[in-house]
Amino acid sequence: MKSGAPFAAVEPESCQTIQEIRDGVDEIDLALLKLLVRRQAYATRFVKIKKDAGMPRAPDEKRIAQQVERAKALGIEMGLSPLIVEPLFRTMIAQHVEFEFLEYSRLR
C-alpha cells in the first residue's frame, strides 16, 4: 500500500493488475476501519450520556429505520448498489446496538 495522500492507490478505472486492485481494496479497508473506530467512540460517548441522563438502554427503532433509509438513498444517489448499502448498514447498526448494550451494562 502506498502512503501519502488519503487514497494513494491507483484509481479503479486505471488498474492494470490484480495487485493494484488489491492495494486499492486494502487502502479502502483501512480507511473503513478508521471510520468504524470513530463511530464506536461516538457510540461509547452516547451510552455514557444516555446512562447519565437515566434513559433506558432500548434502541430507537424509528431512528434506526431512518438511518438505514437515509444511507440507502444516499448510497444509490452516489452510485452504490442497494444490495451492498442496505445490508451493510443494517448489520453495522445492529452490531453497534449490541456494543451499546454491553457498554451500558459495563458502566456503573
Chimera marker file (.cmm) of the C-alpha trace (Angstrom):
<marker_set name="trace">
<marker id="1" x="0.000" y="0.000" z="0.000" r="1" g="1" b="0" radius="0.5"/>
<marker id="2" x="1.261" y="3.463" z="-0.893" r="1" g="1" b="0" radius="0.5"/>
<marker id="3" x="1.452" y="6.246" z="1.659" r="1" g="1" b="0" radius="0.5"/>
<marker id="4" x="0.840" y="9.959" z="1.446" r="1" g="1" b="0" radius="0.5"/>
<marker id="5" x="-2.485" y="11.175" z="0.058" r="1" g="1" b="0" radius="0.5"/>
<marker id="6" x="-5.694" y="9.817" z="1.610" r="1" g="1" b="0" radius="0.5"/>
<marker id="7" x="-6.117" y="7.452" z="-1.340" r="1" g="1" b="0" radius="0.5"/>
<marker id="8" x="-2.746" y="6.830" z="-2.899" r="1" g="1" b="0" radius="0.5"/>
<marker id="9" x="-3.692" y="3.627" z="-4.735" r="1" g="1" b="0" radius="0.5"/>
<marker id="10" x="-4.369" y="3.619" z="-8.452" r="1" g="1" b="0" radius="0.5"/>
<marker id="11" x="-7.956" y="4.641" z="-9.282" r="1" g="1" b="0" radius="0.5"/>
<marker id="12" x="-10.172" y="1.621" z="-10.075" r="1" g="1" b="0" radius="0.5"/>
<marker id="13" x="-10.656" y="2.514" z="-13.736" r="1" g="1" b="0" radius="0.5"/>
<marker id="14" x="-6.863" y="2.804" z="-14.191" r="1" g="1" b="0" radius="0.5"/>
<marker id="15" x="-5.918" y="-0.531" z="-12.580" r="1" g="1" b="0" radius="0.5"/>
<marker id="16" x="-3.971" y="-2.831" z="-14.856" r="1" g="1" b="0" radius="0.5"/>
<marker id="17" x="-3.102" y="-5.619" z="-12.415" r="1" g="1" b="0" radius="0.5"/>
<marker id="18" x="-4.754" y="-7.688" z="-9.710" r="1" g="1" b="0" radius="0.5"/>
<marker id="19" x="-2.187" y="-6.313" z="-7.231" r="1" g="1" b="0" radius="0.5"/>
<marker id="20" x="-3.240" y="-2.734" z="-7.993" r="1" g="1" b="0" radius="0.5"/>
<marker id="21" x="-6.840" y="-3.701" z="-7.296" r="1" g="1" b="0" radius="0.5"/>
<marker id="22" x="-5.851" y="-5.465" z="-4.074" r="1" g="1" b="0" radius="0.5"/>
<marker id="23" x="-3.816" y="-2.448" z="-2.968" r="1" g="1" b="0" radius="0.5"/>
<marker id="24" x="-6.818" y="-0.211" z="-3.561" r="1" g="1" b="0" radius="0.5"/>
<marker id="25" x="-9.149" y="-2.505" z="-1.643" r="1" g="1" b="0" radius="0.5"/>
<marker id="26" x="-6.658" y="-2.771" z="1.240" r="1" g="1" b="0" radius="0.5"/>
<marker id="27" x="-6.397" y="1.008" z="1.389" r="1" g="1" b="0" radius="0.5"/>
<marker id="28" x="-10.179" y="1.379" z="1.499" r="1" g="1" b="0" radius="0.5"/>
<marker id="29" x="-10.471" y="-1.332" z="4.166" r="1" g="1" b="0" radius="0.5"/>
<marker id="30" x="-8.011" y="0.577" z="6.354" r="1" g="1" b="0" radius="0.5"/>
<marker id="31" x="-9.974" y="3.810" z="5.877" r="1" g="1" b="0" radius="0.5"/>
<marker id="32" x="-13.224" y="1.998" z="6.760" r="1" g="1" b="0" radius="0.5"/>
<marker id="33" x="-11.664" y="0.566" z="9.919" r="1" g="1" b="0" radius="0.5"/>
<marker id="34" x="-10.526" y="4.029" z="11.000" r="1" g="1" b="0" radius="0.5"/>
<marker id="35" x="-14.062" y="5.344" z="10.447" r="1" g="1" b="0" radius="0.5"/>
<marker id="36" x="-15.533" y="2.445" z="12.432" r="1" g="1" b="0" radius="0.5"/>
<marker id="37" x="-13.198" y="3.231" z="15.343" r="1" g="1" b="0" radius="0.5"/>
<marker id="38" x="-14.516" y="6.801" z="15.302" r="1" g="1" b="0" radius="0.5"/>
<marker id="39" x="-18.118" y="5.571" z="15.063" r="1" g="1" b="0" radius="0.5"/>
<marker id="40" x="-17.514" y="3.298" z="18.052" r="1" g="1" b="0" radius="0.5"/>
<marker id="41" x="-16.144" y="6.251" z="20.035" r="1" g="1" b="0" radius="0.5"/>
<marker id="42" x="-19.397" y="8.112" z="19.349" r="1" g="1" b="0" radius="0.5"/>
<marker id="43" x="-21.361" y="5.039" z="20.469" r="1" g="1" b="0" radius="0.5"/>
<marker id="44" x="-19.334" y="4.852" z="23.678" r="1" g="1" b="0" radius="0.5"/>
<marker id="45" x="-19.993" y="8.509" z="24.447" r="1" g="1" b="0" radius="0.5"/>
<marker id="46" x="-23.668" y="8.097" z="23.509" r="1" g="1" b="0" radius="0.5"/>
<marker id="47" x="-24.035" y="5.323" z="26.087" r="1" g="1" b="0" radius="0.5"/>
<marker id="48" x="-22.450" y="7.427" z="28.829" r="1" g="1" b="0" radius="0.5"/>
<marker id="49" x="-24.679" y="10.415" z="28.092" r="1" g="1" b="0" radius="0.5"/>
<marker id="50" x="-27.750" y="8.187" z="27.872" r="1" g="1" b="0" radius="0.5"/>
<marker id="51" x="-26.980" y="6.395" z="31.129" r="1" g="1" b="0" radius="0.5"/>
<marker id="52" x="-26.122" y="9.634" z="32.979" r="1" g="1" b="0" radius="0.5"/>
<marker id="53" x="-29.492" y="11.033" z="31.861" r="1" g="1" b="0" radius="0.5"/>
<marker id="54" x="-31.284" y="7.947" z="33.198" r="1" g="1" b="0" radius="0.5"/>
<marker id="55" x="-32.517" y="6.956" z="29.754" r="1" g="1" b="0" radius="0.5"/>
<marker id="56" x="-33.338" y="3.311" z="29.033" r="1" g="1" b="0" radius="0.5"/>
<marker id="57" x="-30.893" y="1.248" z="27.033" r="1" g="1" b="0" radius="0.5"/>
<marker id="58" x="-33.537" y="0.268" z="24.449" r="1" g="1" b="0" radius="0.5"/>
<marker id="59" x="-32.633" y="1.134" z="20.855" r="1" g="1" b="0" radius="0.5"/>
<marker id="60" x="-34.576" y="3.814" z="18.983" r="1" g="1" b="0" radius="0.5"/>
<marker id="61" x="-36.179" y="1.721" z="16.236" r="1" g="1" b="0" radius="0.5"/>
<marker id="62" x="-37.517" y="4.794" z="14.417" r="1" g="1" b="0" radius="0.5"/>
<marker id="63" x="-34.014" y="6.313" z="14.303" r="1" g="1" b="0" radius="0.5"/>
<marker id="64" x="-32.538" y="3.026" z="13.077" r="1" g="1" b="0" radius="0.5"/>
<marker id="65" x="-35.073" y="2.826" z="10.240" r="1" g="1" b="0" radius="0.5"/>
<marker id="66" x="-34.314" y="6.436" z="9.309" r="1" g="1" b="0" radius="0.5"/>
<marker id="67" x="-30.563" y="5.763" z="9.282" r="1" g="1" b="0" radius="0.5"/>
<marker id="68" x="-30.945" y="2.742" z="7.015" r="1" g="1" b="0" radius="0.5"/>
<marker id="69" x="-33.258" y="4.558" z="4.600" r="1" g="1" b="0" radius="0.5"/>
<marker id="70" x="-31.001" y="7.633" z="4.540" r="1" g="1" b="0" radius="0.5"/>
<marker id="71" x="-27.911" y="5.512" z="3.874" r="1" g="1" b="0" radius="0.5"/>
<marker id="72" x="-29.732" y="3.559" z="1.177" r="1" g="1" b="0" radius="0.5"/>
<marker id="73" x="-30.935" y="6.720" z="-0.583" r="1" g="1" b="0" radius="0.5"/>
<marker id="74" x="-27.535" y="8.433" z="-0.345" r="1" g="1" b="0" radius="0.5"/>
<marker id="75" x="-25.755" y="5.287" z="-1.475" r="1" g="1" b="0" radius="0.5"/>
<marker id="76" x="-27.982" y="4.913" z="-4.521" r="1" g="1" b="0" radius="0.5"/>
<marker id="77" x="-27.530" y="8.616" z="-5.315" r="1" g="1" b="0" radius="0.5"/>
<marker id="78" x="-23.757" y="8.098" z="-5.151" r="1" g="1" b="0" radius="0.5"/>
<marker id="79" x="-23.879" y="5.006" z="-7.392" r="1" g="1" b="0" radius="0.5"/>
<marker id="80" x="-23.697" y="2.318" z="-4.696" r="1" g="1" b="0" radius="0.5"/>
<marker id="81" x="-25.862" y="-0.740" z="-5.163" r="1" g="1" b="0" radius="0.5"/>
<marker id="82" x="-28.662" y="-1.132" z="-2.585" r="1" g="1" b="0" radius="0.5"/>
<marker id="83" x="-27.572" y="-4.784" z="-2.442" r="1" g="1" b="0" radius="0.5"/>
<marker id="84" x="-24.439" y="-3.520" z="-0.689" r="1" g="1" b="0" radius="0.5"/>
<marker id="85" x="-25.530" y="-0.491" z="1.299" r="1" g="1" b="0" radius="0.5"/>
<marker id="86" x="-28.732" y="-1.732" z="2.954" r="1" g="1" b="0" radius="0.5"/>
<marker id="87" x="-27.442" y="-4.997" z="4.483" r="1" g="1" b="0" radius="0.5"/>
<marker id="88" x="-24.133" y="-3.347" z="5.374" r="1" g="1" b="0" radius="0.5"/>
<marker id="89" x="-25.846" y="-0.564" z="7.321" r="1" g="1" b="0" radius="0.5"/>
<marker id="90" x="-28.372" y="-2.916" z="8.939" r="1" g="1" b="0" radius="0.5"/>
<marker id="91" x="-25.514" y="-5.129" z="10.151" r="1" g="1" b="0" radius="0.5"/>
<marker id="92" x="-23.338" y="-2.224" z="11.276" r="1" g="1" b="0" radius="0.5"/>
<marker id="93" x="-26.192" y="-0.630" z="13.213" r="1" g="1" b="0" radius="0.5"/>
<marker id="94" x="-27.228" y="-3.951" z="14.793" r="1" g="1" b="0" radius="0.5"/>
<marker id="95" x="-23.658" y="-4.563" z="15.954" r="1" g="1" b="0" radius="0.5"/>
<marker id="96" x="-23.392" y="-1.044" z="17.368" r="1" g="1" b="0" radius="0.5"/>
<marker id="97" x="-26.668" y="-1.556" z="19.248" r="1" g="1" b="0" radius="0.5"/>
<marker id="98" x="-25.203" y="-4.764" z="20.719" r="1" g="1" b="0" radius="0.5"/>
<marker id="99" x="-21.997" y="-2.892" z="21.580" r="1" g="1" b="0" radius="0.5"/>
<marker id="100" x="-24.051" y="-0.143" z="23.265" r="1" g="1" b="0" radius="0.5"/>
<marker id="101" x="-25.943" y="-2.743" z="25.352" r="1" g="1" b="0" radius="0.5"/>
<marker id="102" x="-22.654" y="-4.203" z="26.554" r="1" g="1" b="0" radius="0.5"/>
<marker id="103" x="-21.224" y="-0.746" z="27.309" r="1" g="1" b="0" radius="0.5"/>
<marker id="104" x="-24.423" y="0.278" z="29.131" r="1" g="1" b="0" radius="0.5"/>
<marker id="105" x="-24.193" y="-2.800" z="31.338" r="1" g="1" b="0" radius="0.5"/>
<marker id="106" x="-20.498" y="-2.196" z="31.985" r="1" g="1" b="0" radius="0.5"/>
<marker id="107" x="-20.982" y="1.369" z="33.238" r="1" g="1" b="0" radius="0.5"/>
<marker id="108" x="-21.757" y="1.783" z="36.913" r="1" g="1" b="0" radius="0.5"/>
<link id1="1" id2="2" r="1" g="1" b="0" radius="0.2"/>
<link id1="2" id2="3" r="1" g="1" b="0" radius="0.2"/>
<link id1="3" id2="4" r="1" g="1" b="0" radius="0.2"/>
<link id1="4" id2="5" r="1" g="1" b="0" radius="0.2"/>
<link id1="5" id2="6" r="1" g="1" b="0" radius="0.2"/>
<link id1="6" id2="7" r="1" g="1" b="0" radius="0.2"/>
<link id1="7" id2="8" r="1" g="1" b="0" radius="0.2"/>
<link id1="8" id2="9" r="1" g="1" b="0" radius="0.2"/>
<link id1="9" id2="10" r="1" g="1" b="0" radius="0.2"/>
<link id1="10" id2="11" r="1" g="1" b="0" radius="0.2"/>
<link id1="11" id2="12" r="1" g="1" b="0" radius="0.2"/>
<link id1="12" id2="13" r="1" g="1" b="0" radius="0.2"/>
<link id1="13" id2="14" r="1" g="1" b="0" radius="0.2"/>
<link id1="14" id2="15" r="1" g="1" b="0" radius="0.2"/>
<link id1="15" id2="16" r="1" g="1" b="0" radius="0.2"/>
<link id1="16" id2="17" r="1" g="1" b="0" radius="0.2"/>
<link id1="17" id2="18" r="1" g="1" b="0" radius="0.2"/>
<link id1="18" id2="19" r="1" g="1" b="0" radius="0.2"/>
<link id1="19" id2="20" r="1" g="1" b="0" radius="0.2"/>
<link id1="20" id2="21" r="1" g="1" b="0" radius="0.2"/>
<link id1="21" id2="22" r="1" g="1" b="0" radius="0.2"/>
<link id1="22" id2="23" r="1" g="1" b="0" radius="0.2"/>
<link id1="23" id2="24" r="1" g="1" b="0" radius="0.2"/>
<link id1="24" id2="25" r="1" g="1" b="0" radius="0.2"/>
<link id1="25" id2="26" r="1" g="1" b="0" radius="0.2"/>
<link id1="26" id2="27" r="1" g="1" b="0" radius="0.2"/>
<link id1="27" id2="28" r="1" g="1" b="0" radius="0.2"/>
<link id1="28" id2="29" r="1" g="1" b="0" radius="0.2"/>
<link id1="29" id2="30" r="1" g="1" b="0" radius="0.2"/>
<link id1="30" id2="31" r="1" g="1" b="0" radius="0.2"/>
<link id1="31" id2="32" r="1" g="1" b="0" radius="0.2"/>
<link id1="32" id2="33" r="1" g="1" b="0" radius="0.2"/>
<link id1="33" id2="34" r="1" g="1" b="0" radius="0.2"/>
<link id1="34" id2="35" r="1" g="1" b="0" radius="0.2"/>
<link id1="35" id2="36" r="1" g="1" b="0" radius="0.2"/>
<link id1="36" id2="37" r="1" g="1" b="0" radius="0.2"/>
<link id1="37" id2="38" r="1" g="1" b="0" radius="0.2"/>
<link id1="38" id2="39" r="1" g="1" b="0" radius="0.2"/>
<link id1="39" id2="40" r="1" g="1" b="0" radius="0.2"/>
<link id1="40" id2="41" r="1" g="1" b="0" radius="0.2"/>
<link id1="41" id2="42" r="1" g="1" b="0" radius="0.2"/>
<link id1="42" id2="43" r="1" g="1" b="0" radius="0.2"/>
<link id1="43" id2="44" r="1" g="1" b="0" radius="0.2"/>
<link id1="44" id2="45" r="1" g="1" b="0" radius="0.2"/>
<link id1="45" id2="46" r="1" g="1" b="0" radius="0.2"/>
<link id1="46" id2="47" r="1" g="1" b="0" radius="0.2"/>
<link id1="47" id2="48" r="1" g="1" b="0" radius="0.2"/>
<link id1="48" id2="49" r="1" g="1" b="0" radius="0.2"/>
<link id1="49" id2="50" r="1" g="1" b="0" radius="0.2"/>
<link id1="50" id2="51" r="1" g="1" b="0" radius="0.2"/>
<link id1="51" id2="52" r="1" g="1" b="0" radius="0.2"/>
<link id1="52" id2="53" r="1" g="1" b="0" radius="0.2"/>
<link id1="53" id2="54" r="1" g="1" b="0" radius="0.2"/>
<link id1="54" id2="55" r="1" g="1" b="0" radius="0.2"/>
<link id1="55" id2="56" r="1" g="1" b="0" radius="0.2"/>
<link id1="56" id2="57" r="1" g="1" b="0" radius="0.2"/>
<link id1="57" id2="58" r="1" g="1" b="0" radius="0.2"/>
<link id1="58" id2="59" r="1" g="1" b="0" radius="0.2"/>
<link id1="59" id2="60" r="1" g="1" b="0" radius="0.2"/>
<link id1="60" id2="61" r="1" g="1" b="0" radius="0.2"/>
<link id1="61" id2="62" r="1" g="1" b="0" radius="0.2"/>
<link id1="62" id2="63" r="1" g="1" b="0" radius="0.2"/>
<link id1="63" id2="64" r="1" g="1" b="0" radius="0.2"/>
<link id1="64" id2="65" r="1" g="1" b="0" radius="0.2"/>
<link id1="65" id2="66" r="1" g="1" b="0" radius="0.2"/>
<link id1="66" id2="67" r="1" g="1" b="0" radius="0.2"/>
<link id1="67" id2="68" r="1" g="1" b="0" radius="0.2"/>
<link id1="68" id2="69" r="1" g="1" b="0" radius="0.2"/>
<link id1="69" id2="70" r="1" g="1" b="0" radius="0.2"/>
<link id1="70" id2="71" r="1" g="1" b="0" radius="0.2"/>
<link id1="71" id2="72" r="1" g="1" b="0" radius="0.2"/>
<link id1="72" id2="73" r="1" g="1" b="0" radius="0.2"/>
<link id1="73" id2="74" r="1" g="1" b="0" radius="0.2"/>
<link id1="74" id2="75" r="1" g="1" b="0" radius="0.2"/>
<link id1="75" id2="76" r="1" g="1" b="0" radius="0.2"/>
<link id1="76" id2="77" r="1" g="1" b="0" radius="0.2"/>
<link id1="77" id2="78" r="1" g="1" b="0" radius="0.2"/>
<link id1="78" id2="79" r="1" g="1" b="0" radius="0.2"/>
<link id1="79" id2="80" r="1" g="1" b="0" radius="0.2"/>
<link id1="80" id2="81" r="1" g="1" b="0" radius="0.2"/>
<link id1="81" id2="82" r="1" g="1" b="0" radius="0.2"/>
<link id1="82" id2="83" r="1" g="1" b="0" radius="0.2"/>
<link id1="83" id2="84" r="1" g="1" b="0" radius="0.2"/>
<link id1="84" id2="85" r="1" g="1" b="0" radius="0.2"/>
<link id1="85" id2="86" r="1" g="1" b="0" radius="0.2"/>
<link id1="86" id2="87" r="1" g="1" b="0" radius="0.2"/>
<link id1="87" id2="88" r="1" g="1" b="0" radius="0.2"/>
<link id1="88" id2="89" r="1" g="1" b="0" radius="0.2"/>
<link id1="89" id2="90" r="1" g="1" b="0" radius="0.2"/>
<link id1="90" id2="91" r="1" g="1" b="0" radius="0.2"/>
<link id1="91" id2="92" r="1" g="1" b="0" radius="0.2"/>
<link id1="92" id2="93" r="1" g="1" b="0" radius="0.2"/>
<link id1="93" id2="94" r="1" g="1" b="0" radius="0.2"/>
<link id1="94" id2="95" r="1" g="1" b="0" radius="0.2"/>
<link id1="95" id2="96" r="1" g="1" b="0" radius="0.2"/>
<link id1="96" id2="97" r="1" g="1" b="0" radius="0.2"/>
<link id1="97" id2="98" r="1" g="1" b="0" radius="0.2"/>
<link id1="98" id2="99" r="1" g="1" b="0" radius="0.2"/>
<link id1="99" id2="100" r="1" g="1" b="0" radius="0.2"/>
<link id1="100" id2="101" r="1" g="1" b="0" radius="0.2"/>
<link id1="101" id2="102" r="1" g="1" b="0" radius="0.2"/>
<link id1="102" id2="103" r="1" g="1" b="0" radius="0.2"/>
<link id1="103" id2="104" r="1" g="1" b="0" radius="0.2"/>
<link id1="104" id2="105" r="1" g="1" b="0" radius="0.2"/>
<link id1="105" id2="106" r="1" g="1" b="0" radius="0.2"/>
<link id1="106" id2="107" r="1" g="1" b="0" radius="0.2"/>
<link id1="107" id2="108" r="1" g="1" b="0" radius="0.2"/>
</marker_set>
